[in-house]
Amino acid sequence: MKTKVAIIGASGYTGVELMRILAGHPEVELMAVTSRQHVGMPVADFFPSLRDIVKLSFMDNKVEEIADLADLIFTALPHKAAIEVVAELHGAGKRVVDLSADYRFSDRALYETWYQPHTAPDLLAEAVYGLPELFRAGIPGARVVGNPGCYPTSVILPLAPILPLGLIEPKSTIVVDAKSGTSGAGRSLSVGSLYCEVNENFKPYKAGNHRHQPEMVEQLERASGIAPQLLFVPHLLPVNRGILSSIYLPLSRDVTATEIEEALEQTYGKETFVRLLPAGTLPTLNAVRGSNYCDIGYVLAPGQRSLILFSAIDNLVKGAAGQAVQNMNLMLGLPEEMGLLTVALVP
């Protein structure tokens, strides 16, 4: 029998991506989707791409009604809005994959420094960070999974295997230069996301002060035992989808390509959704667009004692909805790749 699932907050880009993936999943049935702004509207009227595929209408965000309809719920609500909703669902005995930042942090004080007071600290302590390639063991038994941020996914995956090697110059800063498509800003109207603002333009934002940075540092320390000094600079690209991160590491000694490749291979050699690129091949957005893959490449700068790591993901798939379904599969005891083996859309 198929597992009944629902999405709370389904009218954004993450919501439509979740519906697209879940509609083709053989072991789940999408029972309900919510949007307070569009109650009663057929999903197909709002997202024509789902016509004849998702035959539901948006419901109101009434937790008790959703809990009656589904056993596992995705919460795709804005940060700060998900805390109480997730707590109510948990109290109703439901399992939750939360796509906000509200259940990503292990350190409550760190969350509260960057967001707001956390009103469900016991549940925050119970939640599991849902980056399967590094924290898979805790996900199958979790009642609440905090789905990672898109930028953190693109940074943690390439860096985690490298930090324990002891290659980085002591007390040095690792520069993370990351670029995202405009869908990362969400579907709500804002001046910065208007066509005339984005088209033929390229700009940094929240340089050195983006709230994904503490998430990266906390989870990298969990994964590697080392809390790196990061300088994170995100940029907005005039494209719809994708994140490409370039990560610059000053090295304390000469390093061979074999050392880097062995570390990456040991961690990800058997992973379905991390693709390690051959020497000299660097990732591109086109190679991952619409897919759940993270492509990782690197360059050793000759004579400069510098390592540059590169990663590319689709911010809406591996950076959000696809990873959420990957976590759901683990929670339900299903093959991790089920419903997710979509090849990238080219061109």
Backbone hydrogen bonds, N-H to C=O, Kabsch-Sander energy under -0.5 kcal/mol:
donor,donor_aa,acceptor,acceptor_aa,energy
3,T,27,E,-2.2
5,V,29,E,-2.6
6,A,72,L,-1.4
7,I,32,A,-2.1
8,I,74,F,-3.1
9,G,7,I,-0.7
10,A,34,T,-3.2
16,V,12,G,-2.3
17,E,13,Y,-1.8
18,L,14,T,-2.4
19,M,15,G,-2.4
20,R,16,V,-2.2
21,I,17,E,-2.2
22,L,18,L,-3.0
23,A,19,M,-2.2
24,G,20,R,-0.6
24,G,21,I,-1.0
25,H,22,L,-1.5
28,V,25,H,-0.7
29,E,3,T,-2.8
31,M,5,V,-3.2
31,M,29,E,-0.7
32,A,5,V,-0.8
34,T,7,I,-1.9
35,S,59,M,-2.7
38,H,35,S,-0.8
39,V,36,R,-0.6
40,G,58,F,-3.2
41,M,38,H,-2.1
43,V,56,L,-2.9
45,D,42,P,-1.1
46,F,42,P,-1.2
47,F,43,V,-3.2
50,L,47,F,-2.5
51,R,48,P,-1.7
53,I,50,L,-2.2
54,V,50,L,-2.4
55,K,53,I,-0.6
58,F,41,M,-2.6
59,M,33,V,-2.5
62,K,60,D,-1.9
63,V,61,N,-0.8
65,E,62,K,-0.5
66,I,62,K,-2.1
67,A,63,V,-2.8
68,D,64,E,-1.2
69,L,65,E,-0.8
69,L,66,I,-0.8
70,A,66,I,-1.6
71,D,4,K,-2.6
72,L,4,K,-1.7
73,I,95,R,-2.6
74,F,6,A,-2.9
75,T,97,V,-2.1
76,A,8,I,-2.9
76,A,74,F,-0.7
81,A,78,P,-1.5
82,A,78,P,-0.8
85,V,81,A,-0.6
86,V,82,A,-2.9
87,A,83,I,-1.9
88,E,84,E,-2.6
89,L,85,V,-2.3
90,H,86,V,-2.6
91,G,87,A,-2.3
92,A,88,E,-1.3
93,G,90,H,-1.7
94,K,89,L,-2.4
95,R,71,D,-1.9
96,V,143,R,-2.6
97,V,73,I,-2.1
98,D,96,V,-0.6
98,D,145,V,-2.8
99,L,75,T,-2.9
99,L,97,V,-0.5
104,R,101,A,-1.5
105,F,101,A,-0.5
108,R,106,S,-0.8
111,Y,107,D,-2.1
112,E,108,R,-2.6
113,T,109,A,-1.7
114,W,110,L,-1.3
114,W,111,Y,-0.6
115,Y,111,Y,-2.1
119,T,117,P,-0.6
124,L,120,A,-2.1
125,A,121,P,-2.1
126,E,122,D,-1.0
127,A,123,L,-1.9
128,V,144,V,-2.3
130,G,128,V,-0.5
130,G,146,G,-2.5
131,L,129,Y,-1.4
134,L,131,L,-1.9
135,F,131,L,-2.7
136,R,132,P,-1.0
138,G,135,F,-0.9
139,I,136,R,-1.6
142,A,139,I,-1.6
145,V,96,V,-2.4
146,G,128,V,-2.7
147,N,98,D,-2.8
147,N,145,V,-0.9
153,T,149,G,-1.9
154,S,150,C,-1.8
155,V,151,Y,-1.3
156,I,152,P,-3.4
157,L,153,T,-1.5
159,L,155,V,-1.8
160,A,156,I,-2.7
162,I,159,L,-1.3
163,L,159,L,-2.0
165,L,162,I,-1.7
166,G,163,L,-1.4
169,E,250,P,-2.5
172,S,169,E,-1.8
174,I,229,Q,-3.3
175,V,173,T,-0.6
175,V,248,Y,-1.5
176,V,174,I,-0.5
176,V,231,L,-3.0
177,D,175,V,-0.6
177,D,246,S,-3.2
178,A,176,V,-0.7
178,A,233,V,-2.0
179,K,244,L,-2.2
180,S,235,H,-2.5
181,G,242,G,-2.2
182,T,239,V,-2.8
183,S,240,N,-1.9
184,G,181,G,-1.5
185,A,182,T,-1.9
186,G,183,S,-1.7
193,S,190,S,-1.4
194,L,191,V,-1.6
197,E,194,L,-1.0
198,V,194,L,-1.9
199,N,195,Y,-3.1
201,N,198,V,-1.5
203,K,236,L,-1.3
205,Y,234,P,-2.1
208,G,232,F,-2.6
209,N,206,K,-1.9
213,Q,210,H,-2.0
215,E,211,R,-0.6
216,M,212,H,-2.1
217,V,213,Q,-2.3
218,E,214,P,-2.5
219,Q,215,E,-2.2
220,L,216,M,-2.5
221,E,217,V,-2.1
222,R,218,E,-1.8
223,A,219,Q,-2.3
224,S,220,L,-2.5
225,G,221,E,-2.4
226,I,220,L,-0.6
229,Q,172,S,-0.5
230,L,228,P,-0.8
231,L,174,I,-2.4
233,V,176,V,-3.0
233,V,231,L,-0.5
235,H,178,A,-1.6
236,L,203,K,-3.2
237,L,180,S,-3.5
237,L,235,H,-0.6
239,V,237,L,-1.4
243,I,313,I,-2.7
244,L,179,K,-2.2
245,S,311,S,-2.3
246,S,177,D,-2.8
247,I,309,L,-3.1
248,Y,175,V,-2.9
248,Y,246,S,-0.5
249,L,247,I,-0.6
249,L,307,L,-3.0
251,L,305,R,-3.2
252,S,167,L,-3.2
253,R,167,L,-0.6
260,I,256,T,-1.4
261,E,257,A,-2.8
262,E,258,T,-2.6
263,A,259,E,-1.9
264,L,260,I,-2.2
265,E,261,E,-2.7
266,Q,262,E,-2.4
267,T,263,A,-1.4
268,Y,264,L,-2.9
269,G,265,E,-2.4
271,E,268,Y,-1.8
275,R,273,F,-0.5
275,R,294,C,-2.7
276,L,274,V,-0.6
277,L,275,R,-0.6
277,L,296,I,-2.8
280,G,298,Y,-0.5
281,T,278,P,-2.4
282,L,280,G,-0.5
288,V,285,L,-1.7
289,R,285,L,-1.3
291,S,288,V,-2.6
292,N,340,L,-0.6
294,C,273,F,-2.5
295,D,312,A,-2.1
296,I,275,R,-2.6
297,G,310,F,-2.2
299,V,308,I,-2.2
301,A,299,V,-0.7
301,A,306,S,-2.3
304,Q,301,A,-1.8
305,R,301,A,-0.5
306,S,301,A,-0.7
307,L,249,L,-2.5
308,I,299,V,-2.9
309,L,247,I,-2.6
309,L,307,L,-0.5
310,F,297,G,-2.8
311,S,245,S,-1.9
312,A,295,D,-1.8
313,I,243,I,-2.1
315,N,313,I,-0.7
317,V,314,D,-1.1
318,K,291,S,-0.9
319,G,314,D,-2.3
320,A,317,V,-1.9
321,A,316,L,-1.8
322,G,317,V,-0.6
323,Q,317,V,-2.1
324,A,320,A,-2.0
325,V,321,A,-2.1
326,Q,322,G,-2.3
327,N,323,Q,-2.4
328,M,324,A,-2.3
329,N,325,V,-2.7
330,L,326,Q,-1.6
331,M,327,N,-2.4
332,L,328,M,-2.0
333,G,330,L,-1.0
334,L,329,N,-2.8
338,M,335,P,-1.9
340,L,337,E,-2.4
342,T,340,L,-1.1
345,L,289,R,-3.1
346,V,344,A,-0.7
